[in-house]
């Protein structure tokens, strides 16, 4: 297991991180116009209002875009490549997105645009919980051929030794109109 680097949150983002420690995804929202704002701002990006709160959102979403990081220059992350990060579109508002690590079994082989994800929270030593999103609602065939291929993120697995290919039928995914 690797040690995730702790975020350095601002006072403005404190309610977001408090929500994470309660295992709730809370996003800043303007009480004047109802617009969700992420990352937190001192005033509404739509109407300029300053009556802001943090409301809980569902924690489900879809991958809007992603990248698989094969070579990291971030201290502490060089030994965990490849890993996936991306923008997650949340259903509460058409322009609401959260940047996150995307997790799941064999994630580097399974990740696709518009795939459904759910938030979960990982503990960072000395900090608290951070949100990550995990692939959901898809059936996958995973054939393990040796003890080495049992890594849940397929990080130590060669393509020859594990089959993490999708096994989908038309009922497994829906495509959102653009």
C-alpha positions as CSV (number, residue, x, y, z in Angstrom):
1,X,0.0,0.0,0.0
2,X,1.3,3.5,-0.8
3,X,0.9,6.7,1.2
4,X,-1.3,9.3,-0.5
5,X,-0.2,12.9,-0.1
6,X,-2.5,14.9,2.2
7,X,-4.3,17.9,0.6
8,X,-3.7,21.4,2.0
9,X,-7.2,22.8,2.2
10,X,-8.1,26.4,2.5
11,X,-10.4,27.7,5.1
12,X,-13.0,28.3,2.3
13,X,-12.9,24.5,1.6
14,X,-13.2,23.4,5.2
15,X,-16.9,22.4,5.0
16,X,-16.1,20.2,2.0
17,X,-13.4,18.3,3.9
18,X,-15.6,18.1,7.0
19,X,-18.2,16.4,4.8
20,X,-15.6,13.9,3.5
21,X,-14.7,13.0,7.1
22,X,-18.4,12.2,7.6
23,X,-18.4,10.2,4.3
24,X,-20.6,12.7,2.6
25,X,-19.7,14.6,-0.6
26,X,-20.7,18.2,0.0
27,X,-20.4,20.8,-2.7
28,X,-20.6,24.6,-2.3
29,X,-23.9,26.0,-3.4
30,X,-25.3,29.5,-3.8
31,X,-28.5,30.1,-1.8
32,X,-29.5,33.0,-4.1
33,X,-29.5,31.2,-7.4
34,X,-29.0,27.5,-6.5
35,X,-25.8,27.1,-8.5
36,X,-23.3,24.5,-7.3
37,X,-19.7,25.8,-7.3
38,X,-16.7,23.5,-7.3
39,X,-13.9,24.3,-6.2
40,X,-15.2,26.6,-3.4
41,X,-15.1,30.3,-4.2
42,X,-15.8,33.4,-2.0
43,X,-18.8,34.3,-4.2
44,X,-21.1,32.6,-6.7
45,X,-19.6,32.2,-10.2
46,X,-23.0,32.7,-11.7
47,X,-24.8,35.6,-9.9
48,X,-22.0,37.0,-7.6
49,X,-24.0,36.1,-4.5
50,X,-22.2,35.6,-1.2
51,X,-24.8,33.6,0.7
52,X,-23.1,30.2,0.2
53,X,-23.6,26.9,1.8
54,X,-22.4,23.3,1.3
55,X,-25.0,20.8,0.2
56,X,-24.7,17.0,0.0
57,X,-24.8,15.5,-3.5
58,X,-25.5,11.9,-4.5
59,X,-21.9,10.9,-5.0
60,X,-22.7,9.2,-8.3
61,X,-21.5,10.4,-11.6
62,X,-20.0,9.6,-15.0
63,X,-16.5,9.9,-16.3
64,X,-16.3,13.0,-18.6
65,X,-12.6,12.7,-19.4
66,X,-9.6,10.8,-17.9
67,X,-5.9,10.1,-18.3
68,X,-3.9,7.0,-17.3
69,X,-0.7,8.2,-15.6
70,X,2.2,5.9,-16.5
71,X,5.0,8.2,-15.3
72,X,4.5,10.4,-12.3
73,X,6.7,13.2,-11.1
74,X,4.7,13.7,-7.9
75,X,6.6,12.5,-4.8
76,X,5.2,9.3,-3.4
77,X,3.3,8.4,-6.6
78,X,6.2,7.1,-8.8
79,X,5.8,3.6,-7.4
80,X,2.0,3.3,-8.0
81,X,1.8,3.9,-11.7
82,X,-0.2,3.3,-13.7
83,X,-3.1,5.1,-12.1
84,X,-6.2,6.9,-13.5
85,X,-7.4,10.5,-12.8
86,X,-10.2,12.4,-14.4
87,X,-13.1,14.8,-14.4
88,X,-16.3,13.3,-13.0
89,X,-19.6,14.9,-14.1
90,X,-22.1,15.0,-11.3
91,X,-25.9,14.8,-12.1
92,X,-27.0,17.6,-9.8
93,X,-26.0,20.3,-12.4
94,X,-24.9,20.1,-16.0
95,X,-21.7,22.0,-15.4
96,X,-20.8,20.4,-12.0
97,X,-17.5,18.4,-12.2
98,X,-15.1,17.0,-9.6
99,X,-11.5,16.0,-10.4
100,X,-10.6,12.7,-8.8
101,X,-8.6,9.5,-8.9
102,X,-10.7,6.8,-10.5
103,X,-10.4,3.4,-8.8
104,X,-11.6,-0.2,-9.4
105,X,-10.4,-3.6,-10.3
106,X,-8.2,-3.5,-13.5
107,X,-9.2,0.2,-13.8
108,X,-6.5,1.0,-16.4
109,X,-8.1,-1.6,-18.7
110,X,-11.7,-0.8,-18.0
111,X,-12.0,3.0,-17.8
112,X,-14.0,4.6,-20.6
113,X,-15.7,7.9,-21.2
114,X,-19.2,8.0,-19.8
115,X,-18.6,5.1,-17.4
116,X,-20.7,5.3,-14.2
117,X,-18.8,5.9,-11.0
118,X,-19.6,6.2,-7.3
119,X,-17.7,8.2,-4.6
120,X,-15.9,6.4,-1.8
121,X,-13.6,7.8,0.7
122,X,-10.0,6.8,1.5
123,X,-8.2,7.7,4.7
124,X,-5.0,9.7,4.4
125,X,-2.8,9.3,7.5
126,X,-2.6,12.5,9.5
127,X,-5.3,14.2,7.4
128,X,-8.6,12.4,7.2
129,X,-10.8,11.2,4.3
130,X,-10.4,12.2,0.7
131,X,-13.0,11.4,-2.0
132,X,-12.1,9.0,-4.9
133,X,-14.5,7.6,-7.5
134,X,-14.9,3.9,-8.3
135,X,-16.2,2.3,-11.5
136,X,-19.6,0.7,-11.0
137,X,-22.5,-1.0,-12.8
138,X,-20.4,-2.9,-15.3
139,X,-19.8,-6.7,-15.6
140,X,-16.2,-7.6,-16.2
141,X,-14.6,-10.9,-16.8
142,X,-11.4,-11.3,-14.7
143,X,-9.4,-14.5,-15.2
144,X,-6.5,-14.8,-12.7
145,X,-3.8,-17.2,-13.7
146,X,-1.3,-16.9,-10.8
147,X,-1.0,-15.5,-7.3
148,X,0.7,-12.4,-8.7
149,X,-2.4,-11.4,-10.7
150,X,-4.5,-11.0,-7.6
151,X,-3.6,-7.3,-7.1
152,X,-7.0,-5.5,-7.0
153,X,-5.8,-2.6,-9.2
154,X,-3.9,-4.9,-11.6
155,X,-0.8,-2.8,-11.0
156,X,1.5,-5.8,-11.0
157,X,-0.3,-7.7,-13.7
158,X,1.0,-8.1,-17.2
159,X,-1.6,-8.1,-20.0
160,X,-0.5,-11.8,-20.8
161,X,-1.3,-13.0,-17.2
162,X,-4.7,-11.5,-16.5
163,X,-7.7,-10.9,-18.7
164,X,-9.4,-7.7,-17.5
165,X,-11.3,-7.2,-20.7
166,X,-14.9,-5.9,-20.6
167,X,-17.8,-8.4,-21.0
168,X,-20.7,-6.1,-21.7
169,X,-24.2,-6.5,-23.1
170,X,-26.5,-3.7,-24.2
171,X,-28.2,-3.5,-20.7
172,X,-25.0,-2.8,-18.9
173,X,-24.4,0.8,-20.2
174,X,-26.4,3.7,-21.3
175,X,-25.0,6.5,-23.4
176,X,-25.9,10.0,-22.5
177,X,-26.8,12.4,-25.4
178,X,-24.3,15.2,-25.9
